[in-house]
Every structure is written in structure tokens, then in C-alpha cells.
Amino acid sequence: LTGAPDPVVGFIFDRMEKYTTVPQLLDVPVVKDVIAQNRLGQRRPGAPAYIYEGTVDEVMPIADVDALVAQYCGQGVKVQYNRVFSDHILLAVTGWSKAFSYLQDRLSDTPKAVPSNCK
């Protein structure tokens, strides 16, 4: 209606370099430090996990997510993992409904069995 690009969909499949002044944002020391402080996998989750990841996500490389899932599964955590051909932004738009359904199933008055596709 306004002619402005959609705040989410307008960025689908754009490369980060288009919006930064450095060629590799993830190599900037302060960015690396913030990521390290917030790195998943430093502790075992105390609850089942639903993880979904885009296979072409620039922000969170798929190999890192695969390793995290393998770690959690190895620790006995029930993980429902969905790998989707998508980037970071598109999956935020298209993946939330399954994540929301997963949470509803865990938090309902009569919770359903916890799914896991750990190998």
C-alpha cells in the first residue's frame, strides 16, 4: 500500500554483503565475540527441542546446526529437526507455524508425545 518493500519478504535471498561495509560480517571480532557469548550447545537443554534451519542460511550455517542437533541427540535430548531449503529470512516467515504448533503440543493441557527424529 505504501510502496515500501515488505520488511521481511523484501530481503529474501539477499546477501549480507549488500547491507554491510565489510566483506565477511561474521569475521568481525566484535560480532564473533557476541556470537561466542550466545553460542548454543554450551549447556544441555532441560526440555525437548524443535529446531528448524534453512540449508542456505548465511547467518547460521547448516553444518553448525547439524552439529548442534547431533550433540543434543547424543546427550539424550529429544529433538525434532527440520532442514528446509531456505535462507534465514524466508524460513522465519514460512517456518514459524510448525514451530508454534510444536509449542502448542508441548504446553497444552493434555500434551502430546514428544516427537524426535534423532538418529
C-alpha positions as CSV (number, residue, x, y, z in Angstrom):
1,L,0.0,0.0,0.0
2,T,2.8,2.4,0.8
3,G,5.1,1.4,-2.0
4,A,7.8,0.5,0.6
5,P,9.3,-3.0,0.4
6,D,7.9,-5.6,2.8
7,P,10.1,-5.5,5.9
8,V,10.8,-9.3,5.8
9,V,9.9,-10.6,2.4
10,G,11.8,-7.8,0.7
11,F,15.1,-9.2,1.9
12,I,14.6,-12.9,0.9
13,F,17.8,-14.3,-0.8
14,D,19.7,-11.0,-0.5
15,R,23.3,-11.5,0.5
16,M,24.6,-9.8,3.7
17,E,27.3,-8.0,1.8
18,K,24.6,-5.9,0.3
19,Y,23.9,-4.3,3.7
20,T,27.3,-4.3,5.4
21,T,30.6,-2.4,4.9
22,V,32.8,-5.4,5.4
23,P,33.0,-8.4,3.1
24,Q,32.5,-11.0,5.8
25,L,30.4,-9.8,8.7
26,L,30.9,-13.0,10.7
27,D,34.7,-12.4,10.7
28,V,34.4,-9.0,12.5
29,P,35.9,-9.5,16.1
30,V,33.0,-7.9,18.0
31,V,30.5,-9.9,16.0
32,K,32.5,-13.1,16.7
33,D,32.6,-12.2,20.4
34,V,28.8,-11.7,20.6
35,I,28.2,-15.0,18.8
36,A,30.6,-16.8,21.1
37,Q,28.8,-15.5,24.2
38,N,25.4,-16.6,22.9
39,R,26.5,-19.9,21.3
40,L,24.0,-22.7,21.6
41,G,25.3,-26.0,22.9
42,Q,27.2,-24.7,25.9
43,R,24.7,-26.5,28.1
44,R,22.3,-29.4,27.7
45,P,18.7,-28.3,27.2
46,G,16.4,-29.3,30.0
47,A,13.4,-29.7,27.7
48,P,12.8,-31.2,24.2
49,A,13.8,-29.1,21.3
50,Y,12.2,-28.1,18.0
51,I,14.9,-26.9,15.6
52,Y,14.4,-25.8,12.0
53,E,17.1,-24.5,9.7
54,G,17.5,-23.2,6.2
55,T,20.1,-25.1,4.2
56,V,21.3,-21.9,2.5
57,D,21.2,-19.7,5.6
58,E,24.1,-17.3,5.6
59,V,23.6,-16.3,9.3
60,M,23.6,-19.8,10.8
61,P,25.5,-22.3,8.6
62,I,23.7,-25.6,8.2
63,A,26.8,-27.6,9.2
64,D,26.8,-25.8,12.6
65,V,23.1,-26.6,13.2
66,D,23.6,-30.2,12.1
67,A,26.4,-30.5,14.7
68,L,24.3,-28.9,17.4
69,V,21.5,-31.3,16.7
70,A,23.9,-34.3,16.8
71,Q,25.3,-33.0,20.1
72,Y,21.9,-32.6,21.7
73,C,20.7,-36.0,20.4
74,G,23.9,-37.6,21.8
75,Q,23.1,-36.1,25.2
76,G,19.7,-37.7,25.1
77,V,17.7,-34.6,24.3
78,K,14.6,-35.3,22.2
79,V,15.0,-33.1,19.1
80,Q,12.6,-32.6,16.3
81,Y,14.9,-31.3,13.5
82,N,13.6,-29.9,10.2
83,R,16.1,-29.0,7.4
84,V,14.4,-26.8,4.8
85,F,15.7,-25.5,1.5
86,S,15.5,-21.8,2.5
87,D,17.5,-18.8,3.7
88,H,17.3,-17.1,7.1
89,I,14.6,-14.6,6.3
90,L,12.3,-16.8,4.2
91,L,12.3,-19.5,6.8
92,A,11.4,-17.0,9.5
93,V,8.3,-16.3,7.5
94,T,7.4,-19.9,6.4
95,G,8.7,-21.9,9.4
96,W,7.1,-20.3,12.4
97,S,3.7,-22.1,12.1
98,K,5.2,-25.6,12.6
99,A,7.3,-24.2,15.5
100,F,4.2,-22.7,17.0
101,S,2.3,-26.0,16.6
102,Y,5.2,-27.8,18.3
103,L,5.0,-25.4,21.3
104,Q,1.2,-25.7,21.5
105,D,1.5,-29.5,21.6
106,R,4.1,-29.3,24.5
107,L,2.1,-26.7,26.5
108,S,-1.4,-27.9,26.1
109,D,-3.5,-29.3,29.0
110,T,-3.0,-32.8,27.5
111,P,0.5,-32.7,26.0
112,K,1.1,-35.0,23.0
113,A,4.0,-37.4,22.8
114,V,7.3,-35.6,22.2
115,P,8.5,-36.2,18.6
116,S,12.1,-36.8,17.9
117,N,14.0,-37.7,14.8
118,C,17.4,-38.2,16.4
119,K,19.4,-41.0,14.8
